[in-house]
Amino acid sequence: MNPLIDVAGLQARLADDRRRTVPLDVRWALGDPHGHKHYLAGHLPGAVFVDLATELAAPAAPERGRHPLPAPDDFQAAARRWGINDGDVVVAYDDTANMAAARVWWMLRNAGFADVYLLDGGLAAWRAADLPVEAGPVQPEPGNVTLADGNMPVLDAAAAATWAGSGLLLDARAGERYRGEIEPVDPRAGHIPGAVSAPTSDNVDGNGRFLPAAELRRRFESVGVRDGIPVAVYCGSGVTAAHEVAALEVAGIRAALYPGSFSEWSNNAELPVATGPEPGGGHRSGGKFVGGKGSVAL
């Protein structure tokens, strides 16, 4: 199922009173804690604010990462606060090319809610179409949606450790974080050994819209995606990796998500971390797993 809807499609849904559409504003970005303030200044008409840090994540814990998935009951309670009913259509967006909004898209899909989409291009696309925004909060009537769990493929650290042996593990972070040149938030720099760099930013064009399906397919094939090879994705804390799962779906590829991602992995001192531009490999030497152009600190 295509996870995207364009501005014209959303306009048509909002005008169609035969089926209710709920817009969700997921304004969040690493290093910018003012998502709610941005939302209050201007959002899509009727859009409900979703707080990624408190509603789309449980409290951070070293053994689970910076944005652990919340308990299913907690997520259902949040979705009801947003006013979602069974049978509704949900359209999520943000102002950062859907890098944050993809989190709620993935979580609702995982919870068995099929009719959820990302507004392609996000708030910028809505504004570019000269459509109105409104200020202030939206406080909907509580919804009655019933959610489940386990409808999207996931993997844990143990599976991530061996995934590259039979599948393709994609690292959706920026290339410099993958290579271990910088690490602004997590305790160790580098990547999971065997993972291939595939930055989320390469999924979109200069306007924050997803690349066409054929271009995305070529982009993922260039990093090793092939028919019959299972694909999994991680990032820093499981947020932008959901964007990559959505991009892969646009390209016709189903992928698993590692929710704990590198923030969980790098907090476990027993797990190796590779550095450099290559996935990792070679021989253990002097406390390092050395190979090619990179190394794996043990």
C-alpha positions in Angstrom: 0.0 0.0 0.0 1.3 3.4 -0.9 2.0 5.3 2.3 1.8 8.7 0.7 -1.0 11.2 -0.1 -0.4 14.5 -1.9 -1.9 17.8 -1.1 -4.7 17.5 -3.6 -5.6 14.0 -2.3 -5.7 15.3 1.3 -8.0 18.2 0.2 -10.3 15.8 -1.4 -10.5 13.6 1.7 -11.1 16.6 4.0 -14.0 17.7 1.7 -15.5 14.2 1.6 -17.8 13.9 4.6 -18.6 10.3 4.0 -15.4 9.3 5.8 -13.6 11.3 8.5 -10.0 12.2 8.0 -7.8 13.1 11.0 -4.7 15.2 10.4 -1.8 14.7 12.8 1.0 17.3 13.2 4.2 15.6 14.4 6.5 18.6 14.6 9.8 17.3 16.1 13.5 17.4 15.2 16.7 16.3 16.9 18.0 19.4 18.7 14.7 21.4 18.4 12.4 20.9 21.5 9.9 23.5 20.3 7.6 21.4 18.2 4.5 22.4 20.0 5.3 26.1 19.8 5.8 25.7 16.0 2.5 23.9 15.8 0.6 26.6 17.7 2.0 29.2 15.4 0.5 27.6 12.3 -0.8 24.1 11.3 -3.2 22.4 8.9 -6.8 23.2 9.7 -8.1 20.7 12.3 -4.7 19.1 12.9 -4.0 17.7 16.3 -0.5 18.0 17.8 1.3 14.7 18.5 4.2 14.9 21.0 6.8 12.5 19.7 8.9 12.5 22.9 6.0 11.6 25.2 3.3 10.0 23.1 5.3 8.1 20.5 8.0 6.9 22.9 8.5 5.5 26.3 11.1 7.1 28.6 14.6 6.6 27.4 16.6 3.8 28.9 20.1 2.6 28.0 18.9 -1.0 27.4 16.1 0.2 25.1 17.4 3.3 23.5 16.5 7.0 23.4 13.0 6.5 22.0 11.7 3.1 23.0 8.3 2.1 21.6 5.6 2.8 24.2 3.4 0.0 25.6 0.5 -0.8 23.2 -2.1 0.3 25.8 -0.3 3.7 26.2 -0.3 4.2 22.4 -3.9 3.3 22.1 -4.8 5.9 24.8 -2.8 8.5 22.9 -4.5 7.7 19.6 -7.9 8.1 21.4 -6.7 11.5 22.8 -6.0 12.6 19.2 -9.6 11.8 18.4 -9.1 8.8 16.2 -12.1 6.5 15.8 -12.2 3.0 14.2 -12.8 3.6 10.4 -11.1 7.0 10.2 -8.4 7.9 7.8 -5.3 9.5 9.4 -2.8 11.8 7.6 0.4 12.6 9.4 2.8 15.4 8.5 5.6 17.6 9.9 7.8 20.4 8.6 11.0 18.2 8.1 10.2 16.1 5.1 8.2 13.6 7.2 11.3 12.5 9.1 9.3 12.7 12.4 5.8 12.0 11.0 6.9 8.6 9.7 7.1 7.5 13.3 3.4 7.7 13.9 2.7 6.3 10.4 4.8 3.2 11.3 3.3 2.9 14.8 -0.3 3.0 13.6 0.5 0.5 10.8 2.2 -1.7 13.4 -0.9 -1.4 15.6 -3.2 -2.7 12.8 -4.5 0.7 11.6 -4.3 0.4 7.8 -5.6 3.8 6.6 -2.8 6.0 7.6 -0.7 8.2 5.2 2.1 10.7 5.1 1.4 14.0 3.5 4.1 14.1 0.8 6.1 17.2 1.3 4.5 17.9 4.7 3.6 21.4 5.8 5.8 23.0 3.2 3.8 21.4 0.4 0.6 22.6 1.9 1.9 26.1 2.2 3.4 26.0 -1.3 -0.2 25.3 -2.6 -1.3 28.6 -0.9 -3.7 26.7 1.4 -4.7 28.2 4.7 -3.2 27.3 8.1 -4.6 28.0 11.5 -3.0 28.9 14.8 -3.7 27.7 18.3 -4.5 24.3 19.7 -7.1 21.7 18.4 -8.7 19.7 21.2 -10.8 16.9 19.7 -13.4 14.8 21.3 -11.8 11.5 22.5 -11.9 8.7 19.9 -12.7 5.0 20.2 -10.0 3.4 18.1 -8.9 -0.1 19.0 -5.3 -0.9 18.3 -3.3 -4.0 18.5 0.5 -4.7 18.1 2.9 -6.7 15.9 1.6 -6.0 12.4 4.9 -4.7 11.1 8.2 -6.7 11.0 10.7 -5.7 13.7 14.0 -7.0 15.0 15.9 -6.8 18.2 19.7 -6.4 18.9 20.3 -10.1 18.7 18.7 -10.2 15.2 20.5 -7.1 14.1 23.8 -8.7 15.1 23.4 -11.5 12.6 21.1 -9.9 10.0 23.9 -9.1 7.6 24.7 -12.8 7.3 21.6 -13.5 5.3 20.0 -10.1 4.7 20.7 -6.4 4.2 20.8 -4.1 7.2 20.5 -0.4 6.3 21.8 2.4 8.5 19.5 5.4 7.9 21.6 8.0 9.7 23.8 10.6 8.0 27.0 9.2 6.5 29.3 10.9 8.9 27.6 9.3 11.9 27.7 5.9 10.1 31.4 6.3 9.5 32.0 7.3 13.1 33.3 10.8 12.3 30.8 12.4 14.7 28.3 11.2 17.2 26.3 14.0 18.8 24.1 12.0 21.2 25.0 8.3 21.5 27.8 6.9 23.7 29.9 5.4 20.9 30.5 6.5 17.3 30.2 4.2 14.3 27.7 1.6 13.0 26.4 -1.9 13.6 29.0 -4.3 11.9 27.7 -5.4 8.6 25.3 -2.5 8.1 25.3 -0.5 4.9 24.9 3.3 4.8 21.7 4.5 3.3 20.9 8.0 4.7 17.3 8.9 5.0 17.9 12.3 3.5 18.5 10.6 0.2 14.8 9.5 0.1 13.5 12.9 -0.7 14.0 15.8 -3.1 14.9 19.4 -2.4 11.3 20.1 -1.6 11.0 17.4 1.0 8.9 15.1 -1.2 9.7 11.4 -1.6 11.4 10.5 -4.8 9.3 8.6 -7.3 9.0 4.9 -6.8 11.4 4.0 -9.7 14.1 6.3 -8.4 13.7 5.0 -4.9 14.0 1.5 -6.2 17.2 2.3 -8.0 18.6 4.1 -5.0 18.0 1.1 -2.8 19.3 -1.4 -5.4 22.5 0.7 -5.5 23.1 -0.2 -1.8 22.4 -3.9 -2.2 18.6 -4.3 -2.1 17.6 -7.3 -4.2 14.5 -9.5 -4.5 14.6 -12.3 -2.1 17.0 -10.6 0.4 15.3 -9.6 3.6 15.9 -5.9 4.5 16.0 -4.2 7.9 16.6 -0.6 8.9 17.9 1.2 11.9 18.9 4.8 12.7 19.8 6.6 15.9 16.7 5.9 18.0 14.2 4.3 15.6 12.5 7.5 14.5 13.9 8.3 11.0 14.4 4.7 10.3 10.5 4.6 10.0 10.9 7.1 7.2 13.2 4.7 5.4 10.7 1.9 5.9 8.1 4.1 4.2 10.5 4.9 1.4 11.2 1.3 0.8 7.4 0.6 0.8 7.0 3.3 -1.9 9.6 1.4 -3.9 7.7 -1.9 -3.4 10.1 -3.3 -0.7 9.0 -4.5 2.7 11.5 -3.9 5.5 11.8 -4.6 9.2 12.6 -1.9 11.7 15.0 -2.2 14.6 13.2 0.1 17.1 16.1 0.4 19.6 18.5 1.3 16.8 22.0 2.6 17.5 21.1 4.3 20.7 20.3 0.9 22.2 23.2 -0.9 20.5 25.9 1.6 21.4 24.9 1.5 25.1 25.7 -2.2 25.3 29.5 -2.4 25.8 29.5 -6.1 24.8 28.3 -5.3 21.3 30.9 -4.3 18.6 30.8 -1.0 16.7 32.3 -0.6 13.3 33.8 2.6 12.0 34.8 3.8 8.5 32.9 3.7 5.2 32.7 -0.1 4.9 30.2 -2.4 6.6 33.0 -4.0 8.6 35.0 -7.2 8.4 38.5 -8.6 8.7 40.3 -10.0 11.7 40.4 -9.2 15.4 43.6 -7.5 16.4 44.6 -5.5 19.5 41.0 -5.2 20.8 39.7 -4.2 17.4 38.1 -6.1 14.6 40.1 -4.7 11.7 39.3 -5.0 8.1 39.3 -3.0 4.9 38.9 0.7 5.4 37.1 0.5 8.8 37.4 -1.1 12.2 35.2 -2.6 14.8 35.8 -1.6 18.4 35.1 -4.4 20.8 
